[in-house]
């Protein structure tokens, strides 16, 4: 065999080995990643009798001009809904459509997203809203302009999460560049309501915060979660704090999601799904397969999240197995 044939055989062998590594995650009872393709920053939620995931299409910024969504009756079998929103529907958005967050209100679905990765107040972009009559869209531009297009308290206007408090009030928690703000949304989502002290943008940044905020209430306590580290690196991770109000103060407790050298790296930018009527929680997140060096090669995964007897979140074990089928109970 000449050197050329040997070289070709080696390349073929390497390619087959790589395919084998990827394939082992999707055989038998392995459910992670939950669907094919490079997707990140997943927002997991339940609408009626289905689970939904709204992720970022993970690609170079100039290719991030649309978003897909995925629905499932059981957390295992997923249906892809293509291009639920794109830059053709949002004229001011040109690229870098990121980190969707969604809420159903008054028989409409409001999809919040960031676009253009603005670096200062003079650039066009920020956080916008799409609106549709069904969760799979298509979504049109709700405001015709960004809801938020400026930096406040040092927070880049990205990575928005919409949180509804116990009294029904909606807040937007957002921010990149190591700063996080909370703002009070108007009832129609067209703008913000000042707090009692006259401020509009209240900073709630905890120690270690980088981006990707998420909040939920359990047993009367406010759990605030966020991502730490660089999103292209192996040490991307999720940490959390607990407080008595959505405004904190939030004292960092520790990491609960991070890489596993035997499974994947860069586990971060998550959301949480709670099973209605149950004290059962799942963390929806992205991670990077072992051996991948492209920062955009991120996959969406789901694993179970547990609490100890004191209400602290136990470290999540990331797995290839993922979760088993979980049918949503009717009339919850």
C-alpha positions as CSV (number, residue, x, y, z in Angstrom):
1,X,0.0,0.0,0.0
2,X,1.5,3.4,-1.0
3,X,1.6,6.4,1.3
4,X,-1.4,8.0,-0.3
5,X,-3.6,5.0,0.4
6,X,-2.3,4.8,3.9
7,X,-3.1,8.5,4.5
8,X,-6.6,8.0,3.1
9,X,-7.2,5.0,5.3
10,X,-6.2,6.9,8.4
11,X,-8.6,9.8,7.5
12,X,-11.4,7.3,7.0
13,X,-10.7,5.6,10.3
14,X,-10.7,8.9,12.2
15,X,-13.9,10.0,10.5
16,X,-15.6,6.6,11.4
17,X,-14.3,6.9,15.0
18,X,-15.8,10.4,15.4
19,X,-19.1,9.2,14.0
20,X,-19.0,6.3,16.4
21,X,-18.5,8.7,19.4
22,X,-21.5,10.8,18.3
23,X,-23.6,7.8,17.6
24,X,-23.1,6.2,21.0
25,X,-25.1,9.0,22.5
26,X,-28.2,8.3,20.5
27,X,-28.5,4.5,20.7
28,X,-30.7,2.4,23.0
29,X,-32.1,4.4,25.9
30,X,-29.8,7.4,25.4
31,X,-31.8,10.6,24.9
32,X,-29.1,13.3,25.1
33,X,-28.9,15.4,23.0
34,X,-32.7,15.5,22.8
35,X,-32.7,16.4,19.1
36,X,-30.3,16.6,16.2
37,X,-28.4,19.7,15.3
38,X,-26.4,22.5,16.9
39,X,-28.7,24.4,19.3
40,X,-27.9,26.3,22.4
41,X,-29.5,28.6,25.2
42,X,-32.7,26.4,25.4
43,X,-35.8,27.8,27.0
44,X,-37.9,24.8,28.1
45,X,-41.6,25.3,28.9
46,X,-45.0,23.6,29.0
47,X,-47.9,24.8,26.9
48,X,-51.2,22.9,27.3
49,X,-50.3,19.2,26.8
50,X,-46.9,19.6,25.3
51,X,-43.3,20.3,26.3
52,X,-41.6,23.0,24.2
53,X,-38.0,24.0,23.7
54,X,-37.0,27.3,22.1
55,X,-33.2,27.4,21.5
56,X,-30.7,29.6,19.8
57,X,-29.6,28.2,16.4
58,X,-25.9,27.7,17.2
59,X,-23.9,29.0,14.2
60,X,-21.6,31.9,13.3
61,X,-23.4,35.2,14.1
62,X,-24.2,36.1,10.5
63,X,-26.0,32.8,10.0
64,X,-28.1,33.3,13.1
65,X,-31.0,34.9,11.3
66,X,-33.8,32.6,12.4
67,X,-35.0,30.4,15.2
68,X,-36.5,26.9,15.3
69,X,-38.7,25.4,18.0
70,X,-39.2,21.8,19.2
71,X,-42.3,20.2,20.8
72,X,-42.8,16.9,22.5
73,X,-45.6,15.0,24.3
74,X,-43.2,13.2,26.6
75,X,-39.7,14.8,26.8
76,X,-38.3,12.1,24.5
77,X,-39.9,12.3,21.0
78,X,-39.4,15.8,19.6
79,X,-41.0,17.5,16.5
80,X,-39.1,20.3,14.8
81,X,-40.9,23.5,13.9
82,X,-38.7,25.4,11.4
83,X,-38.1,29.1,11.3
84,X,-40.7,30.2,13.7
85,X,-39.2,33.7,13.4
86,X,-36.5,35.2,11.3
87,X,-35.0,38.5,10.3
88,X,-37.4,38.9,7.3
89,X,-40.1,39.3,10.0
90,X,-38.0,41.6,12.2
91,X,-36.6,44.3,10.0
92,X,-34.2,45.8,12.6
93,X,-32.6,42.4,13.4
94,X,-29.7,41.5,11.1
95,X,-27.9,38.7,12.8
96,X,-27.1,37.0,16.2
97,X,-30.7,36.1,17.1
98,X,-30.1,34.7,20.6
99,X,-31.6,33.1,23.7
100,X,-35.4,33.1,23.2
101,X,-37.7,33.4,26.2
102,X,-41.4,32.9,25.8
103,X,-44.6,33.5,27.7
104,X,-48.3,32.9,26.9
105,X,-50.6,35.8,27.8
106,X,-54.1,36.8,26.7
107,X,-54.3,34.0,24.2
108,X,-51.1,35.1,22.5
109,X,-47.5,33.9,22.6
110,X,-44.8,36.5,23.2
111,X,-41.3,35.4,22.1
112,X,-38.5,37.6,23.5
113,X,-35.1,37.5,21.8
114,X,-31.9,39.4,21.5
115,X,-30.4,40.4,18.1
116,X,-27.4,42.0,16.5
117,X,-25.0,41.6,19.6
118,X,-24.8,45.3,20.0
119,X,-21.6,46.6,21.7
120,X,-22.7,50.1,22.6
121,X,-25.7,52.4,22.7
122,X,-25.1,53.7,19.2
123,X,-25.6,50.4,17.5
124,X,-29.0,49.1,16.4
125,X,-30.3,46.0,18.1
126,X,-31.0,44.7,21.6
127,X,-34.0,42.8,23.0
128,X,-37.1,42.5,20.9
129,X,-40.5,40.6,21.0
130,X,-42.3,38.4,18.5
131,X,-46.0,37.7,18.8
132,X,-48.1,34.7,17.5
133,X,-51.4,33.0,18.0
134,X,-49.8,29.5,18.5
135,X,-46.6,28.4,20.1
136,X,-45.0,27.3,16.8
137,X,-45.6,30.7,15.2
138,X,-45.0,32.1,12.8
139,X,-44.0,35.1,14.9
140,X,-44.2,38.7,13.7
141,X,-42.5,41.7,15.1
142,X,-44.6,42.9,18.0
143,X,-43.2,46.4,18.5
144,X,-41.5,47.1,15.2
145,X,-38.4,48.1,17.2
146,X,-36.4,46.7,20.1
147,X,-38.0,46.7,23.5
148,X,-34.6,47.5,25.0
149,X,-31.7,48.8,22.9
150,X,-29.4,50.5,25.5
151,X,-26.9,49.4,28.2
152,X,-27.9,50.0,31.8
153,X,-25.8,49.3,34.8
154,X,-23.2,47.8,32.4
155,X,-25.6,45.0,31.3
156,X,-25.5,44.2,27.6
157,X,-29.2,43.8,26.4
158,X,-29.2,40.0,25.8
159,X,-30.2,36.8,27.5
160,X,-33.6,37.9,28.7
161,X,-35.8,35.7,30.9
162,X,-39.5,36.6,31.6
163,X,-40.5,35.9,35.2
164,X,-44.0,36.0,36.5
165,X,-44.2,36.7,40.3
166,X,-46.8,35.3,42.7
167,X,-48.9,38.4,42.3
168,X,-49.1,38.0,38.5
169,X,-46.6,40.8,37.7
170,X,-44.2,40.1,34.9
171,X,-40.5,41.0,35.1
172,X,-37.7,40.8,32.6
173,X,-34.4,39.6,34.0
174,X,-31.6,40.0,31.6
175,X,-28.0,40.9,30.9
176,X,-24.6,40.0,29.6
177,X,-21.1,41.4,30.2
178,X,-21.3,40.2,33.9
179,X,-24.2,42.5,34.8
180,X,-27.8,41.5,35.5
181,X,-30.8,43.8,35.7
182,X,-34.5,43.2,36.6
183,X,-37.2,45.5,35.1
184,X,-40.9,45.6,35.7
185,X,-42.9,45.0,32.4
186,X,-46.0,46.9,31.4
187,X,-49.1,44.7,31.2
188,X,-49.0,44.8,27.4
189,X,-45.2,44.3,27.2
190,X,-44.7,47.6,25.4
191,X,-42.3,49.0,27.9
192,X,-41.3,49.2,31.6
193,X,-42.8,50.5,34.8
194,X,-40.5,52.4,37.3
195,X,-40.1,50.9,40.7
196,X,-41.2,52.8,43.8
197,X,-37.9,54.5,44.1
198,X,-38.2,55.9,40.6
199,X,-35.5,53.6,39.0
200,X,-36.3,51.4,36.1
201,X,-33.3,49.1,35.9
202,X,-32.5,47.5,39.2
203,X,-29.2,45.6,39.2
204,X,-29.3,42.2,41.0
205,X,-25.9,40.9,39.8
206,X,-24.6,38.1,42.1
207,X,-20.9,37.1,42.5
208,X,-19.7,35.1,39.5
209,X,-22.5,36.1,37.2
210,X,-21.7,36.2,33.5
211,X,-25.0,35.8,31.6
212,X,-28.0,33.5,31.1
213,X,-30.3,34.3,34.0
214,X,-33.2,32.2,35.1
215,X,-35.6,32.3,38.1
216,X,-38.3,30.2,39.6
217,X,-40.1,29.9,43.0
218,X,-40.1,26.8,45.1
219,X,-41.6,26.6,48.6
220,X,-41.9,30.4,48.7
221,X,-38.2,30.9,48.0
222,X,-36.8,32.6,44.8
223,X,-34.1,30.6,43.1
224,X,-31.9,32.7,40.8
225,X,-29.7,30.8,38.4
226,X,-27.1,32.0,35.9
227,X,-24.1,31.0,33.7
228,X,-20.5,31.5,34.6
229,X,-17.3,31.2,32.5
230,X,-16.9,31.7,28.7
231,X,-19.5,30.2,26.4
232,X,-16.9,28.8,24.0
233,X,-14.8,27.2,26.7
234,X,-15.0,23.9,28.6
235,X,-15.7,25.5,32.0
236,X,-19.0,27.1,31.1
237,X,-21.3,26.3,34.0
238,X,-24.4,27.2,36.0
239,X,-24.5,28.5,39.6
240,X,-27.4,29.7,41.8
241,X,-28.6,31.7,44.8
242,X,-31.7,31.8,46.9
243,X,-33.6,34.8,48.3
244,X,-36.9,35.9,49.7
245,X,-37.8,38.2,46.8
246,X,-37.0,38.5,43.1
247,X,-34.8,41.5,43.9
248,X,-32.4,39.6,46.2
249,X,-30.0,40.1,47.6
250,X,-28.6,37.0,46.0
251,X,-25.6,35.4,47.7
252,X,-24.0,32.8,45.5
253,X,-24.3,29.3,46.9
254,X,-22.4,27.3,44.3
255,X,-22.3,25.5,40.9
256,X,-24.9,22.9,40.1
257,X,-24.1,22.2,36.4
258,X,-20.7,21.8,34.8
259,X,-18.7,19.7,32.5
260,X,-18.0,16.0,32.9
261,X,-14.7,14.8,31.3
262,X,-16.3,11.5,30.4
263,X,-19.4,13.0,28.8
264,X,-19.3,16.6,27.5
265,X,-17.8,20.1,28.2
266,X,-19.3,23.6,28.4
267,X,-22.5,22.7,30.1
268,X,-24.5,25.9,30.7
269,X,-27.1,28.5,29.7
270,X,-30.1,26.6,30.9
271,X,-33.7,26.8,31.8
272,X,-35.9,24.7,34.2
273,X,-39.1,22.7,33.6
274,X,-41.3,21.9,36.5
275,X,-43.9,19.1,36.2
276,X,-47.3,20.6,37.0
277,X,-48.6,19.5,40.4
278,X,-45.3,17.7,41.2
279,X,-42.1,18.6,43.0
280,X,-40.3,17.4,39.9
281,X,-37.8,19.5,38.0
282,X,-35.7,19.1,34.8
283,X,-32.8,21.2,33.7
284,X,-32.7,22.0,30.0
285,X,-29.2,23.1,28.9
286,X,-26.6,23.0,26.2
287,X,-23.2,21.4,26.2
288,X,-20.4,20.6,23.8
289,X,-19.5,17.0,22.7
290,X,-16.1,15.7,23.7
291,X,-13.5,16.5,21.1
292,X,-15.4,19.4,19.5
293,X,-13.3,22.6,19.2
294,X,-15.8,24.7,17.3
295,X,-17.4,27.1,19.8
296,X,-20.8,26.9,18.0
297,X,-21.0,23.1,18.2
298,X,-23.5,22.9,21.1
299,X,-26.3,20.5,21.7
300,X,-29.4,20.7,23.8
301,X,-29.8,18.2,26.6
302,X,-32.2,17.5,29.5
303,X,-31.3,15.9,32.9
304,X,-33.2,15.6,36.2
305,X,-32.6,18.2,38.9
306,X,-33.0,17.3,42.6
307,X,-33.1,19.2,45.9
308,X,-31.9,18.2,49.3
309,X,-34.0,18.3,52.5
310,X,-32.9,21.9,53.1
311,X,-34.0,23.1,49.7
312,X,-30.6,23.4,48.2
313,X,-30.1,22.2,44.6
314,X,-28.0,19.1,44.3
315,X,-25.2,19.0,41.7
316,X,-26.7,17.8,38.4
317,X,-25.2,14.7,36.9
318,X,-25.1,15.3,33.1
319,X,-25.8,12.1,31.2
320,X,-26.1,10.5,27.8
321,X,-29.3,8.7,29.0
322,X,-31.1,12.0,29.7
323,X,-34.7,11.5,30.9
324,X,-37.4,8.9,30.4
325,X,-40.7,9.6,28.8
326,X,-42.9,11.8,31.0
327,X,-46.4,12.3,29.8
328,X,-48.1,15.5,31.0
329,X,-51.1,14.9,33.2
330,X,-54.3,16.3,31.8
331,X,-56.4,18.9,33.7
332,X,-53.6,19.8,36.1
